[in-house]
Amino acid sequence: MTSELKNKNVLLIICGGIAAYKSLELIRLLKKDGANVTPLMTKASEEFITPLSVAALSENEVHTDLWSLKDEAKMRHIRLTRDADHILIAPASANLIAKISNGIADDLASTTLLASDKPALIAPAMNHMMWHNQATQENIKKIKEYGHFIIGPDEGDMACGEHGLGRMSEPAAILEALKKKLHKPLNGYKALVTSGPTYEPIDPVRFIGNRSSGKQGHAIAAALKNAGADVTLITGPVNISDPHDVKTIHIETATQMLNAAENNIDTDIAVFAAAVSDWSPEHTADQKIKKNGNSENKTLSFIENPDILKTVSNHKKRPKLVIGFAAETENLQEHAKAKLDKKGCDWILANLVAQNDKKVFGEDENHIYLIRQNEISDWKPLTKSEIAEKLSQEIAIHFGEKYT
């Protein structure tokens, strides 16, 4: 069986830390699988393993210096990433993770990554207190949003004598993660995803909206892209970055979202994760509505917004698989099943947004039920990224594709 890595160029970035010794075994495994490994070592990594060892195992030149006259005359920091099919960082130090997160380019590794046109698979390794530090966790969150992938860290005894989460994943696990990333079960499929809230204007400065953060919809768009789909994301106003390498259309109102959905309806998969406002003001004031110094009540009249999920589910160009979301405050399964029948979609992902005063909107975790015509699956609490990955897997299985 041919390996996905055969004749592929892998740029392996090795950071400083005791886990650097594992990178030697990783090189051996990559080579065994047929990959061509180009090593890049930080100065700190040379304190733990030698460039000679890395060169001998990889059978390639080891790149270490941003200021090499020979290399930089050829813009080597750009060529390294352009020539690579895949980028691995193992071990990845807290320092390099922080640089990636903040766009710092002060050595060959960080400069090469900033010039990169592809996501990296990153295997962190550090003391467990460094890993759990809020700064590191925020950096990890940001680089995931940039499109990078994280494997590990694992829990165990550390070289410092402490125990906790921070050990670099084993080389074999990193290799398998890279292969999984290469497997694209939805390659050749087109997907449409909606995300975030809609804002319905009252006047030039006020609007009616909702608390949706867009985290779930954006995570689904990213997961489908990672699975190989050609993804178009239609999003309302959010404070998060557009998913990497995803065509993103920014809108504000429900009508604009519907128009964008109909203009991009030529697709296999449609996932409507946006929290669309059900109503909008019948009239929008041209100027800011003033109090006028009196206490008379102001009255707004509303009109019903278009039902995007129902419209697409019954469209003459209906996608093969249409999935809606149901944010409920009570009787979750009954209301979600009724919505499935009423809208005409194939699946509903339902969740409670009122959970004993626990905040749901804007959080990183959710509890989802997948509602199909004759089946209800309780996914238990998962992070929104995990939900997106699980949905991507279910979609691949629905289309008869192997998902590893």
C-alpha positions in Angstrom: 0.0 0.0 0.0 1.4 3.4 -1.0 2.0 5.8 1.8 0.5 9.3 1.6 4.0 10.6 2.4 5.9 8.9 -0.4 8.0 11.4 -2.2 6.4 14.3 -0.2 8.6 17.1 1.1 8.3 17.6 4.9 9.8 20.6 6.5 10.5 19.6 10.1 11.1 22.5 12.5 12.9 21.4 15.8 12.7 23.7 18.8 14.8 23.6 22.0 13.8 21.3 24.8 14.6 17.8 26.1 12.0 16.4 23.8 14.2 17.4 20.8 15.8 13.9 21.1 12.4 12.4 19.9 12.7 14.4 16.6 15.5 12.0 15.6 13.1 9.0 15.8 10.4 11.1 14.0 12.9 11.7 11.1 13.5 8.0 10.9 9.8 7.2 10.8 9.1 9.9 8.2 12.0 8.6 6.0 10.7 5.0 6.4 7.4 6.2 5.1 9.0 7.6 2.0 9.1 11.3 2.9 11.9 13.7 2.1 12.7 15.5 5.3 14.2 19.0 5.3 15.2 19.9 8.9 15.2 23.4 10.4 16.7 23.8 13.9 16.4 26.7 16.2 19.5 27.8 18.1 18.1 26.4 21.3 17.5 23.0 19.8 21.3 22.7 19.2 21.8 22.6 22.9 20.0 19.2 23.0 20.8 17.5 19.7 23.4 18.2 17.1 22.8 19.3 13.5 25.2 16.5 12.5 22.9 13.9 13.9 19.9 15.5 12.2 21.7 15.8 8.9 22.8 12.1 9.0 19.3 10.8 9.7 17.5 13.1 7.2 20.2 12.9 4.6 19.6 16.6 4.0 21.2 19.9 4.9 20.1 21.3 8.2 19.0 25.0 8.1 19.8 27.0 11.2 20.7 30.6 10.4 18.4 33.4 9.2 21.5 35.4 8.3 23.3 32.8 6.2 24.7 34.7 3.2 24.5 31.6 1.1 20.9 30.7 2.0 19.3 34.2 2.2 20.8 35.2 -1.1 18.2 32.8 -2.4 15.5 33.9 0.0 15.8 30.6 1.7 13.2 31.4 4.4 10.6 31.7 1.6 11.8 28.7 -0.4 11.7 26.4 2.6 8.0 26.8 3.0 7.2 26.9 -0.8 9.2 23.7 -1.4 7.5 21.9 1.5 4.3 19.8 1.0 3.8 19.7 4.7 5.2 21.5 7.8 5.8 19.8 11.1 7.0 21.5 14.3 8.2 18.9 16.8 8.9 19.7 19.5 7.2 23.1 19.5 8.3 25.3 22.4 6.1 27.8 24.2 8.4 30.5 22.7 7.8 29.5 19.1 4.1 29.1 19.7 4.0 32.6 21.1 5.9 33.9 18.0 3.4 32.2 15.6 0.5 33.6 17.6 1.8 37.1 17.5 3.4 37.2 14.1 7.0 37.7 15.4 9.8 36.9 12.9 13.2 37.2 14.6 14.9 33.9 13.6 14.8 31.4 10.7 12.0 29.3 12.2 9.6 32.1 12.9 10.4 34.0 9.7 9.8 30.9 7.6 6.5 30.2 9.3 5.3 33.8 8.9 6.2 33.5 5.2 4.3 30.2 5.0 1.4 29.5 2.7 0.3 26.4 4.4 -0.8 25.2 7.9 1.6 23.4 10.2 1.1 20.3 12.4 2.4 21.4 15.8 3.5 19.1 18.7 4.0 21.2 21.8 6.4 20.2 24.5 6.9 22.2 27.8 6.5 22.1 31.5 2.9 21.5 32.6 2.7 25.0 34.3 3.9 26.6 31.1 1.3 24.7 29.1 -1.6 25.6 31.4 -0.5 29.3 31.6 -3.2 31.5 30.3 -0.9 33.2 27.8 0.0 29.8 26.2 -3.6 28.7 26.1 -4.6 31.9 24.3 -1.7 31.5 21.9 -2.8 27.9 21.1 -6.4 29.1 20.6 -5.2 31.8 18.1 -2.9 29.5 16.1 -5.8 27.0 15.7 -7.9 29.9 14.3 -5.1 30.6 11.9 -5.5 27.1 10.5 -2.7 25.2 12.3 -3.2 21.8 13.8 -2.2 20.7 17.3 -1.3 17.2 18.5 -0.8 16.7 22.2 0.8 17.3 24.6 0.6 14.1 26.5 0.5 13.7 30.3 3.4 12.0 32.2 6.6 12.5 34.1 8.9 15.3 32.9 12.6 15.9 32.8 12.2 18.5 35.5 10.9 15.8 37.9 7.3 17.1 37.8 4.3 15.3 36.4 1.6 16.7 34.2 0.4 17.7 30.8 3.2 18.8 28.6 5.2 15.9 27.2 5.6 15.9 23.4 3.4 13.2 21.7 5.3 10.1 20.7 6.8 10.2 17.1 4.6 7.4 15.9 1.5 9.3 17.1 2.7 12.5 15.3 3.3 10.5 12.1 -0.3 9.1 12.3 -1.7 12.6 12.9 0.1 13.8 9.8 -1.4 11.0 7.8 -4.8 11.7 9.1 -4.4 15.4 8.2 -3.5 14.3 4.7 -6.6 12.1 4.3 -9.4 14.2 2.7 -12.6 12.2 2.7 -14.7 15.2 1.4 -12.3 16.0 -1.4 -14.4 17.0 -4.5 -17.4 18.0 -2.4 -18.7 21.6 -2.1 -20.0 22.9 1.2 -21.9 26.0 2.3 -21.9 27.1 5.9 -23.6 30.0 7.7 -22.4 31.4 11.0 -22.8 34.1 13.6 -25.8 36.4 14.2 -27.7 38.7 11.9 -28.2 42.4 12.8 -31.4 44.0 11.8 -31.1 47.8 11.8 -33.5 50.1 13.7 -31.7 53.3 12.8 -28.1 54.1 11.7 -26.6 53.3 15.1 -29.0 50.7 16.6 -30.0 47.2 15.7 -31.7 44.0 16.9 -29.4 41.0 17.1 -28.6 38.1 19.3 -25.7 36.7 21.3 -24.2 34.3 18.8 -20.4 34.4 18.6 -20.0 32.4 15.4 -17.5 30.0 17.0 -19.5 26.9 16.1 -20.2 27.9 12.5 -16.6 29.0 11.9 -15.3 25.7 13.4 -17.6 23.7 11.1 -16.3 25.6 8.0 -12.7 24.9 9.1 -13.4 21.2 9.8 -15.1 20.7 6.4 -12.2 22.5 4.7 -9.7 20.3 6.5 -11.7 17.2 5.3 -11.1 18.4 1.7 -14.4 20.2 0.9 -14.5 23.4 -1.1 -16.2 25.6 1.5 -18.0 28.9 1.3 -18.8 30.5 4.7 -21.5 33.2 5.0 -21.1 35.0 8.3 -22.8 37.7 10.2 -20.9 40.2 12.4 -18.4 38.3 14.6 -15.2 39.0 16.4 -13.2 36.0 15.2 -11.0 35.5 12.3 -12.1 34.0 9.0 -11.2 30.3 8.7 -7.9 29.6 6.8 -8.4 29.1 3.1 -12.2 29.4 3.2 -14.1 31.7 0.9 -15.9 34.0 3.4 -18.8 36.3 2.6 -19.6 38.9 5.3 -23.2 40.1 5.7 -25.3 41.8 8.3 -29.0 41.1 7.8 -31.1 37.9 7.3 -32.1 39.0 3.8 -28.5 39.5 2.9 -27.7 36.0 4.3 -30.5 34.5 2.2 -29.3 36.2 -0.9 -25.8 35.0 -0.4 -27.0 31.5 0.3 -29.1 31.4 -2.9 -26.2 32.8 -4.9 -23.9 30.0 -3.6 -26.5 27.1 -3.5 -24.7 25.0 -6.1 -23.2 22.8 -3.4 -23.4 19.2 -2.0 -23.6 20.1 1.7 -25.3 23.0 3.4 -24.9 23.6 7.2 -27.0 26.5 8.6 -25.3 27.2 12.0 -26.1 31.0 12.0 -28.5 32.4 14.6 -30.7 34.3 12.2 -33.0 37.0 13.6 -36.6 35.9 13.2 -37.8 39.4 13.0 -36.7 42.8 11.7 -38.1 46.3 12.2 -40.7 47.1 9.6 -39.2 50.6 9.1 -35.6 51.7 9.5 -35.1 55.3 10.5 -32.8 57.3 8.3 -31.5 59.2 11.3 -30.8 58.3 14.9 -34.0 58.2 16.9 -33.9 60.8 19.6 -35.5 60.9 23.0 -36.7 64.5 22.3 -36.7 65.2 26.0 -40.1 63.6 26.7 -41.2 60.3 28.2 -43.5 59.1 25.5 -43.1 55.5 24.6 -41.5 54.5 21.3 -43.1 51.7 19.5 -41.5 49.4 16.9 -43.4 47.2 14.5 -41.8 44.1 13.1 -42.0 42.0 10.0 -41.0 38.3 9.8 -37.6 37.6 8.2 -37.2 35.0 5.5 -36.7 31.4 6.6 -33.3 30.6 5.2 -33.2 26.9 6.2 -36.7 26.2 4.9 -36.1 28.1 1.7 -32.9 26.2 0.9 -34.4 22.9 2.0 -37.2 23.3 -0.5 -35.2 25.0 -3.2 -35.2 23.6 -6.8 -31.4 23.5 -6.5 -31.4 21.9 -3.1 -28.1 20.6 -1.8 -27.8 16.9 -1.3 -27.5 17.2 2.5 -29.1 20.1 4.4 -28.3 20.5 8.1 -29.9 23.1 10.4 -29.3 24.1 14.0 -31.9 24.5 16.8 -31.1 26.6 19.8 -33.8 25.8 22.4 -34.6 26.8 25.9 -36.9 23.9 26.7 -38.3 20.6 25.4 -35.1 20.3 23.2 -35.7 17.0 21.4 -39.5 17.6 20.7 -38.9 21.1 19.4 -35.9 20.1 17.3 -37.8 17.1 15.8 -40.7 19.4 14.9 -38.3 21.8 13.3 -36.8 19.0 11.2 -40.2 18.2 9.8 -41.3 21.8 9.4 -38.2 23.0 7.6 -37.7 20.0 5.3 -34.0 19.6 6.1 -32.2 16.3 6.6 -30.6 16.8 10.0 -30.9 19.1 13.0 -28.1 19.8 15.5 -29.9 20.9 18.7 -28.7 22.4 21.9 -30.1 24.1 25.0 -29.1 27.7 25.4 -30.6 28.0 28.9 -28.8 25.6 31.2 -29.3 26.7 34.8 -27.9 30.2 34.2 -24.8 28.7 32.6 -23.6 30.8 29.7 -23.7 29.0 26.3 -23.3 31.7 23.7 -19.7 32.6 23.2 -18.3 29.6 25.1 -15.9 27.0 23.7 -18.0 24.0 24.7 -21.5 22.8 23.7 -23.8 19.9 24.3 -25.3 18.8 21.0 -28.0 16.3 19.9 -28.0 15.1 16.3 -31.6 14.8 15.3 -32.3 12.7 12.2 -35.7 11.4 10.9 -35.5 8.1 12.8 -32.5 8.6 15.1 -31.4 10.9 18.0 -27.8 10.9 19.0 -26.5 12.5 22.2 -23.0 13.8 21.5 -22.4 14.7 25.2 -20.5 17.9 26.0 -17.7 18.6 23.6 -15.7 21.6 22.5 -17.0 23.3 19.5 -14.0 22.2 17.5 -14.7 18.6 18.5 -18.4 19.0 17.5 -17.3 20.4 14.1 -14.9 17.4 13.6 -17.6 14.9 14.6 -20.1 16.6 12.2 -17.5 16.4 9.4 -17.1 12.7 10.1 -20.9 12.1 10.1 -21.1 13.9 6.7 -18.3 11.8 5.2 -20.0 8.6 6.4 -23.4 9.8 5.0 -21.8 10.1 1.6 -20.1 6.7 1.9 -16.6 8.1 2.3 -14.0 6.5 4.6 -13.2 8.7 7.6 -10.0 7.8 9.5 
